[in-house]
Amino acid sequence: MVDYSTKKITKDLLDEIKTALKNVRGWGSVEIYVQDSKVTQITERNIKKTSHNIKNL
């Protein structure tokens, strides 16, 4: 595992964040988790937009 300190942001960390952003397809989010001043997790979420009326079901 690479050391991703938030005190000294490396090119590797920026590359990981860029990749995560590129992996979001249209709608979504990128979450960056920090623990003890280190990035411990980068989560990518893709959202599928939909529109269904469930009132009459």
Phi and psi restraints in degrees (range 20) as a CNS / XPLOR table:
assign (resid 1 and name C) (resid 2 and name N)
       (resid 2 and name CA) (resid 2 and name C) 1.0 -82.6 20.0 2
assign (resid 2 and name N) (resid 2 and name CA)
       (resid 2 and name C) (resid 3 and name N) 1.0 144.4 20.0 2
assign (resid 2 and name C) (resid 3 and name N)
       (resid 3 and name CA) (resid 3 and name C) 1.0 -82.2 20.0 2
assign (resid 3 and name N) (resid 3 and name CA)
       (resid 3 and name C) (resid 4 and name N) 1.0 111.3 20.0 2
assign (resid 3 and name C) (resid 4 and name N)
       (resid 4 and name CA) (resid 4 and name C) 1.0 -109.3 20.0 2
assign (resid 4 and name N) (resid 4 and name CA)
       (resid 4 and name C) (resid 5 and name N) 1.0 79.1 20.0 2
assign (resid 4 and name C) (resid 5 and name N)
       (resid 5 and name CA) (resid 5 and name C) 1.0 -74.7 20.0 2
assign (resid 5 and name N) (resid 5 and name CA)
       (resid 5 and name C) (resid 6 and name N) 1.0 141.8 20.0 2
assign (resid 5 and name C) (resid 6 and name N)
       (resid 6 and name CA) (resid 6 and name C) 1.0 -85.2 20.0 2
assign (resid 6 and name N) (resid 6 and name CA)
       (resid 6 and name C) (resid 7 and name N) 1.0 -7.9 20.0 2
assign (resid 6 and name C) (resid 7 and name N)
       (resid 7 and name CA) (resid 7 and name C) 1.0 -83.0 20.0 2
assign (resid 7 and name N) (resid 7 and name CA)
       (resid 7 and name C) (resid 8 and name N) 1.0 -32.2 20.0 2
assign (resid 7 and name C) (resid 8 and name N)
       (resid 8 and name CA) (resid 8 and name C) 1.0 -132.1 20.0 2
assign (resid 8 and name N) (resid 8 and name CA)
       (resid 8 and name C) (resid 9 and name N) 1.0 94.4 20.0 2
assign (resid 8 and name C) (resid 9 and name N)
       (resid 9 and name CA) (resid 9 and name C) 1.0 -78.7 20.0 2
assign (resid 9 and name N) (resid 9 and name CA)
       (resid 9 and name C) (resid 10 and name N) 1.0 117.8 20.0 2
assign (resid 9 and name C) (resid 10 and name N)
       (resid 10 and name CA) (resid 10 and name C) 1.0 -91.0 20.0 2
assign (resid 10 and name N) (resid 10 and name CA)
       (resid 10 and name C) (resid 11 and name N) 1.0 166.1 20.0 2
assign (resid 10 and name C) (resid 11 and name N)
       (resid 11 and name CA) (resid 11 and name C) 1.0 -62.0 20.0 2
assign (resid 11 and name N) (resid 11 and name CA)
       (resid 11 and name C) (resid 12 and name N) 1.0 -36.8 20.0 2
assign (resid 11 and name C) (resid 12 and name N)
       (resid 12 and name CA) (resid 12 and name C) 1.0 -60.3 20.0 2
assign (resid 12 and name N) (resid 12 and name CA)
       (resid 12 and name C) (resid 13 and name N) 1.0 -42.8 20.0 2
assign (resid 12 and name C) (resid 13 and name N)
       (resid 13 and name CA) (resid 13 and name C) 1.0 -64.5 20.0 2
assign (resid 13 and name N) (resid 13 and name CA)
       (resid 13 and name C) (resid 14 and name N) 1.0 -45.8 20.0 2
assign (resid 13 and name C) (resid 14 and name N)
       (resid 14 and name CA) (resid 14 and name C) 1.0 -60.7 20.0 2
assign (resid 14 and name N) (resid 14 and name CA)
       (resid 14 and name C) (resid 15 and name N) 1.0 -38.2 20.0 2
assign (resid 14 and name C) (resid 15 and name N)
       (resid 15 and name CA) (resid 15 and name C) 1.0 -64.0 20.0 2
assign (resid 15 and name N) (resid 15 and name CA)
       (resid 15 and name C) (resid 16 and name N) 1.0 -40.5 20.0 2
assign (resid 15 and name C) (resid 16 and name N)
       (resid 16 and name CA) (resid 16 and name C) 1.0 -62.1 20.0 2
assign (resid 16 and name N) (resid 16 and name CA)
       (resid 16 and name C) (resid 17 and name N) 1.0 -42.2 20.0 2
assign (resid 16 and name C) (resid 17 and name N)
       (resid 17 and name CA) (resid 17 and name C) 1.0 -66.9 20.0 2
assign (resid 17 and name N) (resid 17 and name CA)
       (resid 17 and name C) (resid 18 and name N) 1.0 -43.0 20.0 2
assign (resid 17 and name C) (resid 18 and name N)
       (resid 18 and name CA) (resid 18 and name C) 1.0 -60.4 20.0 2
assign (resid 18 and name N) (resid 18 and name CA)
       (resid 18 and name C) (resid 19 and name N) 1.0 -43.6 20.0 2
assign (resid 18 and name C) (resid 19 and name N)
       (resid 19 and name CA) (resid 19 and name C) 1.0 -61.8 20.0 2
assign (resid 19 and name N) (resid 19 and name CA)
       (resid 19 and name C) (resid 20 and name N) 1.0 -43.4 20.0 2
assign (resid 19 and name C) (resid 20 and name N)
       (resid 20 and name CA) (resid 20 and name C) 1.0 -61.5 20.0 2
assign (resid 20 and name N) (resid 20 and name CA)
       (resid 20 and name C) (resid 21 and name N) 1.0 -42.7 20.0 2
assign (resid 20 and name C) (resid 21 and name N)
       (resid 21 and name CA) (resid 21 and name C) 1.0 -64.2 20.0 2
assign (resid 21 and name N) (resid 21 and name CA)
       (resid 21 and name C) (resid 22 and name N) 1.0 -39.4 20.0 2
assign (resid 21 and name C) (resid 22 and name N)
       (resid 22 and name CA) (resid 22 and name C) 1.0 -67.3 20.0 2
assign (resid 22 and name N) (resid 22 and name CA)
       (resid 22 and name C) (resid 23 and name N) 1.0 -26.8 20.0 2
assign (resid 22 and name C) (resid 23 and name N)
       (resid 23 and name CA) (resid 23 and name C) 1.0 -78.5 20.0 2
assign (resid 23 and name N) (resid 23 and name CA)
       (resid 23 and name C) (resid 24 and name N) 1.0 -11.1 20.0 2
assign (resid 23 and name C) (resid 24 and name N)
       (resid 24 and name CA) (resid 24 and name C) 1.0 -78.1 20.0 2
assign (resid 24 and name N) (resid 24 and name CA)
       (resid 24 and name C) (resid 25 and name N) 1.0 122.3 20.0 2
assign (resid 24 and name C) (resid 25 and name N)
       (resid 25 and name CA) (resid 25 and name C) 1.0 -99.3 20.0 2
assign (resid 25 and name N) (resid 25 and name CA)
       (resid 25 and name C) (resid 26 and name N) 1.0 91.5 20.0 2
assign (resid 25 and name C) (resid 26 and name N)
       (resid 26 and name CA) (resid 26 and name C) 1.0 84.4 20.0 2
assign (resid 26 and name N) (resid 26 and name CA)
       (resid 26 and name C) (resid 27 and name N) 1.0 -67.7 20.0 2
assign (resid 26 and name C) (resid 27 and name N)
       (resid 27 and name CA) (resid 27 and name C) 1.0 -125.9 20.0 2
assign (resid 27 and name N) (resid 27 and name CA)
       (resid 27 and name C) (resid 28 and name N) 1.0 137.0 20.0 2
assign (resid 27 and name C) (resid 28 and name N)
       (resid 28 and name CA) (resid 28 and name C) 1.0 163.3 20.0 2
assign (resid 28 and name N) (resid 28 and name CA)
       (resid 28 and name C) (resid 29 and name N) 1.0 -162.3 20.0 2
assign (resid 28 and name C) (resid 29 and name N)
       (resid 29 and name CA) (resid 29 and name C) 1.0 -153.5 20.0 2
assign (resid 29 and name N) (resid 29 and name CA)
       (resid 29 and name C) (resid 30 and name N) 1.0 160.8 20.0 2
assign (resid 29 and name C) (resid 30 and name N)
       (resid 30 and name CA) (resid 30 and name C) 1.0 -124.3 20.0 2
assign (resid 30 and name N) (resid 30 and name CA)
       (resid 30 and name C) (resid 31 and name N) 1.0 124.4 20.0 2
assign (resid 30 and name C) (resid 31 and name N)
       (resid 31 and name CA) (resid 31 and name C) 1.0 -109.4 20.0 2
assign (resid 31 and name N) (resid 31 and name CA)
       (resid 31 and name C) (resid 32 and name N) 1.0 132.6 20.0 2
assign (resid 31 and name C) (resid 32 and name N)
       (resid 32 and name CA) (resid 32 and name C) 1.0 -114.7 20.0 2
assign (resid 32 and name N) (resid 32 and name CA)
       (resid 32 and name C) (resid 33 and name N) 1.0 119.4 20.0 2
assign (resid 32 and name C) (resid 33 and name N)
       (resid 33 and name CA) (resid 33 and name C) 1.0 -99.6 20.0 2
assign (resid 33 and name N) (resid 33 and name CA)
       (resid 33 and name C) (resid 34 and name N) 1.0 132.2 20.0 2
assign (resid 33 and name C) (resid 34 and name N)
       (resid 34 and name CA) (resid 34 and name C) 1.0 -122.6 20.0 2
assign (resid 34 and name N) (resid 34 and name CA)
       (resid 34 and name C) (resid 35 and name N) 1.0 133.6 20.0 2
assign (resid 34 and name C) (resid 35 and name N)
       (resid 35 and name CA) (resid 35 and name C) 1.0 -138.6 20.0 2
assign (resid 35 and name N) (resid 35 and name CA)
       (resid 35 and name C) (resid 36 and name N) 1.0 127.8 20.0 2
assign (resid 35 and name C) (resid 36 and name N)
       (resid 36 and name CA) (resid 36 and name C) 1.0 51.5 20.0 2
assign (resid 36 and name N) (resid 36 and name CA)
       (resid 36 and name C) (resid 37 and name N) 1.0 45.7 20.0 2
assign (resid 36 and name C) (resid 37 and name N)
       (resid 37 and name CA) (resid 37 and name C) 1.0 62.6 20.0 2
assign (resid 37 and name N) (resid 37 and name CA)
       (resid 37 and name C) (resid 38 and name N) 1.0 25.0 20.0 2
assign (resid 37 and name C) (resid 38 and name N)
       (resid 38 and name CA) (resid 38 and name C) 1.0 -130.9 20.0 2
assign (resid 38 and name N) (resid 38 and name CA)
       (resid 38 and name C) (resid 39 and name N) 1.0 138.5 20.0 2
assign (resid 38 and name C) (resid 39 and name N)
       (resid 39 and name CA) (resid 39 and name C) 1.0 -73.4 20.0 2
assign (resid 39 and name N) (resid 39 and name CA)
       (resid 39 and name C) (resid 40 and name N) 1.0 118.5 20.0 2
assign (resid 39 and name C) (resid 40 and name N)
       (resid 40 and name CA) (resid 40 and name C) 1.0 -104.7 20.0 2
assign (resid 40 and name N) (resid 40 and name CA)
       (resid 40 and name C) (resid 41 and name N) 1.0 -18.4 20.0 2
assign (resid 40 and name C) (resid 41 and name N)
       (resid 41 and name CA) (resid 41 and name C) 1.0 -160.0 20.0 2
assign (resid 41 and name N) (resid 41 and name CA)
       (resid 41 and name C) (resid 42 and name N) 1.0 141.0 20.0 2
assign (resid 41 and name C) (resid 42 and name N)
       (resid 42 and name CA) (resid 42 and name C) 1.0 -123.3 20.0 2
assign (resid 42 and name N) (resid 42 and name CA)
       (resid 42 and name C) (resid 43 and name N) 1.0 118.6 20.0 2
assign (resid 42 and name C) (resid 43 and name N)
       (resid 43 and name CA) (resid 43 and name C) 1.0 -110.6 20.0 2
assign (resid 43 and name N) (resid 43 and name CA)
       (resid 43 and name C) (resid 44 and name N) 1.0 130.8 20.0 2
assign (resid 43 and name C) (resid 44 and name N)
       (resid 44 and name CA) (resid 44 and name C) 1.0 -105.1 20.0 2
assign (resid 44 and name N) (resid 44 and name CA)
       (resid 44 and name C) (resid 45 and name N) 1.0 133.0 20.0 2
assign (resid 44 and name C) (resid 45 and name N)
       (resid 45 and name CA) (resid 45 and name C) 1.0 -126.9 20.0 2
assign (resid 45 and name N) (resid 45 and name CA)
       (resid 45 and name C) (resid 46 and name N) 1.0 129.8 20.0 2
assign (resid 45 and name C) (resid 46 and name N)
       (resid 46 and name CA) (resid 46 and name C) 1.0 -108.5 20.0 2
assign (resid 46 and name N) (resid 46 and name CA)
       (resid 46 and name C) (resid 47 and name N) 1.0 135.4 20.0 2
assign (resid 46 and name C) (resid 47 and name N)
       (resid 47 and name CA) (resid 47 and name C) 1.0 -112.1 20.0 2
assign (resid 47 and name N) (resid 47 and name CA)
       (resid 47 and name C) (resid 48 and name N) 1.0 132.0 20.0 2
assign (resid 47 and name C) (resid 48 and name N)
       (resid 48 and name CA) (resid 48 and name C) 1.0 -99.4 20.0 2
assign (resid 48 and name N) (resid 48 and name CA)
       (resid 48 and name C) (resid 49 and name N) 1.0 114.5 20.0 2
assign (resid 48 and name C) (resid 49 and name N)
       (resid 49 and name CA) (resid 49 and name C) 1.0 -76.9 20.0 2
assign (resid 49 and name N) (resid 49 and name CA)
       (resid 49 and name C) (resid 50 and name N) 1.0 141.2 20.0 2
assign (resid 49 and name C) (resid 50 and name N)
       (resid 50 and name CA) (resid 50 and name C) 1.0 -149.3 20.0 2
assign (resid 50 and name N) (resid 50 and name CA)
       (resid 50 and name C) (resid 51 and name N) 1.0 165.2 20.0 2
assign (resid 50 and name C) (resid 51 and name N)
       (resid 51 and name CA) (resid 51 and name C) 1.0 -144.5 20.0 2
assign (resid 51 and name N) (resid 51 and name CA)
       (resid 51 and name C) (resid 52 and name N) 1.0 105.3 20.0 2
assign (resid 51 and name C) (resid 52 and name N)
       (resid 52 and name CA) (resid 52 and name C) 1.0 -134.8 20.0 2
assign (resid 52 and name N) (resid 52 and name CA)
       (resid 52 and name C) (resid 53 and name N) 1.0 131.9 20.0 2
assign (resid 52 and name C) (resid 53 and name N)
       (resid 53 and name CA) (resid 53 and name C) 1.0 -86.8 20.0 2
assign (resid 53 and name N) (resid 53 and name CA)
       (resid 53 and name C) (resid 54 and name N) 1.0 115.5 20.0 2
assign (resid 53 and name C) (resid 54 and name N)
       (resid 54 and name CA) (resid 54 and name C) 1.0 -102.0 20.0 2
assign (resid 54 and name N) (resid 54 and name CA)
       (resid 54 and name C) (resid 55 and name N) 1.0 4.4 20.0 2
assign (resid 54 and name C) (resid 55 and name N)
       (resid 55 and name CA) (resid 55 and name C) 1.0 -62.6 20.0 2
assign (resid 55 and name N) (resid 55 and name CA)
       (resid 55 and name C) (resid 56 and name N) 1.0 -36.7 20.0 2
assign (resid 55 and name C) (resid 56 and name N)
       (resid 56 and name CA) (resid 56 and name C) 1.0 -100.1 20.0 2
assign (resid 56 and name N) (resid 56 and name CA)
       (resid 56 and name C) (resid 57 and name N) 1.0 16.7 20.0 2
